[in-house]
Structures are given as C-alpha cells and as structure tokens.
Amino acid sequence: MFVVQDLINRYSRRRFAWLFCSLLITMVAAPVLGALGAGTRFMEVFLALNLLAAVLITLFSFGKYLGLGLLTLVVVARGVNALLGYEPLLATSQVIGVVICLVSAGIMFSFLLSEGSVSSERIFAALSVYLLIGIMCGLLFCIFLEQWPDSFVFPGSFPHDSGQNPLAHTIYFSFVTLGTLGYGDIIPVGGPARALAVTESIMGQMYLAVVVARLVSLYRGKADRHDGR
C-alpha cells in the first residue's frame, strides 16, 4: 500500500514530464514498429496509454469524476466496437479522444498561466500541450477521412489499400502540418481538412514562438542568475 502511494506521489509531482515522455515515445516508436512489420495496432495501443496518462492529469486537476467518465466512455466505445464490430462507435471513441486531449491541454495551459516561478514542470507541460495538439488534430483528420473519404489525396497509396490504419497516416500528416514541413505526400483537398490544416500550422508556429520560447528563456535566465551567485 505504501509503495503504491509512493508511486502516486512521485507521478503527481512529475506528471507533466511523464506525459511528455509518453507522448514523445509514441510519436517515435509507433512508426518504427509499423515499418518493421509490427502493424499499426501499436499506434492505437500507444495512443490509448497516452489518453490514460492525459486522464490522470484530469484526475489530479479536475477531480475523479470527469477523468473517470471520459475514460469509461472510451473503454466502452472501443470494447463494443471490438466485440460487435459497430463502426460508428469507433468514430465516437475518436471524438472522446479529441475531448480528452482538449481538456488536458486546457488544464496544462491554465497551469502555464498560473502564478509562480518557471520550473521544468511548466516547460514539460508546455511541450505536452504542443504534442497533444498534434494528436488531437490527427484524430480530427482521421474523423474527416472516415466521414468524407475525398478529404485527402494520397499520391502514393491509399491507407486502406496498404492495409494500414488511417489513424497512423492522419497523425503523421498532423505533425507534418504542425511543424509546417509540407512534404506533399498527403494533400488535404476537402474544405474542413484544409481549414483545420491551416489553423493547426498557424497555431503550432505561434505557440512555439510565443509560449514555449518565452518559458524556456525565463527558465534559463533564472538558472543563470542562480549560477552567478
């Protein structure tokens, strides 16, 4: 019992750092495993673990009912879809995933704006918000693709023809858009997809340039003053 309590306390103190590491590992490990032939199910597993970590953020910040409620909805929707093959529930679980990302990002952003000194936890929270924006937009792109299949053009191979989960492609496209890389291997042509792509690219650049850069500069300035004493 004391071991569990100690783990909970350790997680609560560094929950934003743990979430950032989890998100970063997902973005790197999932494509690598897919390229090695492990399939795209790992992407869903990793994302589920990240959503669980995001729910834990709400448990420590908003209270247990909101976090547990969102988690229960995701589990029920995914479970019924797996057992009965009812496809609309898959989209429902993706929508709930978007809500979890939005709520968690809002909680972390409010933490960033709260009073107090700039600590490493604030920086990890800011970076986690950035990654959650990419995942949230990736889920939205996947919903657009499933509801309006002509929303994207794939010059290479269409996701369903390649046997891969469209979610892996849309999350990849989301982070390419968030970083304004523009490789051109996936092209948004539908109105909602284009609008979201433009919004994500602008929001991502402004967030990095204004919020993250400012926090890092304040944190480094504080460390320099401390070292100079």
ChimeraX attribute file (.defattr): number of C-alpha atoms within 10 A of each C-alpha:
attribute: neighborCount
match mode: 1-to-1
recipient: residues
	/A:1	6
	/A:2	7
	/A:3	8
	/A:4	9
	/A:5	10
	/A:6	11
	/A:7	11
	/A:8	12
	/A:9	12
	/A:10	11
	/A:11	16
	/A:12	15
	/A:13	11
	/A:14	14
	/A:15	21
	/A:16	25
	/A:17	19
	/A:18	19
	/A:19	27
	/A:20	23
	/A:21	15
	/A:22	17
	/A:23	24
	/A:24	15
	/A:25	13
	/A:26	20
	/A:27	21
	/A:28	10
	/A:29	15
	/A:30	22
	/A:31	19
	/A:32	12
	/A:33	15
	/A:34	16
	/A:35	11
	/A:36	9
	/A:37	9
	/A:38	12
	/A:39	15
	/A:40	20
	/A:41	16
	/A:42	17
	/A:43	21
	/A:44	15
	/A:45	13
	/A:46	18
	/A:47	19
	/A:48	16
	/A:49	16
	/A:50	24
	/A:51	24
	/A:52	19
	/A:53	20
	/A:54	26
	/A:55	24
	/A:56	22
	/A:57	24
	/A:58	23
	/A:59	16
	/A:60	12
	/A:61	15
	/A:62	15
	/A:63	12
	/A:64	14
	/A:65	11
	/A:66	16
	/A:67	22
	/A:68	16
	/A:69	11
	/A:70	19
	/A:71	21
	/A:72	12
	/A:73	15
	/A:74	23
	/A:75	13
	/A:76	13
	/A:77	20
	/A:78	20
	/A:79	16
	/A:80	14
	/A:81	18
	/A:82	13
	/A:83	8
	/A:84	9
	/A:85	12
	/A:86	14
	/A:87	13
	/A:88	10
	/A:89	19
	/A:90	19
	/A:91	21
	/A:92	17
	/A:93	22
	/A:94	21
	/A:95	17
	/A:96	19
	/A:97	24
	/A:98	21
	/A:99	14
	/A:100	24
	/A:101	25
	/A:102	17
	/A:103	19
	/A:104	25
	/A:105	24
	/A:106	13
	/A:107	17
	/A:108	23
	/A:109	17
	/A:110	11
	/A:111	16
	/A:112	21
	/A:113	10
	/A:114	10
	/A:115	8
	/A:116	9
	/A:117	11
	/A:118	17
	/A:119	15
	/A:120	15
	/A:121	17
	/A:122	24
	/A:123	22
	/A:124	22
	/A:125	25
	/A:126	26
	/A:127	23
	/A:128	26
	/A:129	25
	/A:130	21
	/A:131	21
	/A:132	24
	/A:133	22
	/A:134	27
	/A:135	25
	/A:136	22
	/A:137	25
	/A:138	26
	/A:139	26
	/A:140	24
	/A:141	27
	/A:142	25
	/A:143	21
	/A:144	19
	/A:145	19
	/A:146	14
	/A:147	11
	/A:148	13
	/A:149	12
	/A:150	13
	/A:151	19
	/A:152	19
	/A:153	16
	/A:154	13
	/A:155	10
	/A:156	9
	/A:157	11
	/A:158	15
	/A:159	15
	/A:160	9
	/A:161	7
	/A:162	10
	/A:163	10
	/A:164	15
	/A:165	16
	/A:166	21
	/A:167	24
	/A:168	23
	/A:169	19
	/A:170	25
	/A:171	22
	/A:172	18
	/A:173	25
	/A:174	26
	/A:175	23
	/A:176	18
	/A:177	23
	/A:178	24
	/A:179	16
	/A:180	16
	/A:181	11
	/A:182	13
	/A:183	10
	/A:184	12
	/A:185	11
	/A:186	19
	/A:187	17
	/A:188	20
	/A:189	13
	/A:190	16
	/A:191	10
	/A:192	14
	/A:193	23
	/A:194	16
	/A:195	12
	/A:196	17
	/A:197	23
	/A:198	14
	/A:199	14
	/A:200	21
	/A:201	20
	/A:202	15
	/A:203	15
	/A:204	20
	/A:205	15
	/A:206	12
	/A:207	17
	/A:208	15
	/A:209	11
	/A:210	10
	/A:211	17
	/A:212	21
	/A:213	14
	/A:214	13
	/A:215	19
	/A:216	17
	/A:217	12
	/A:218	15
	/A:219	17
	/A:220	13
	/A:221	13
	/A:222	15
	/A:223	11
	/A:224	11
	/A:225	9
	/A:226	9
	/A:227	8
	/A:228	7
	/A:229	5
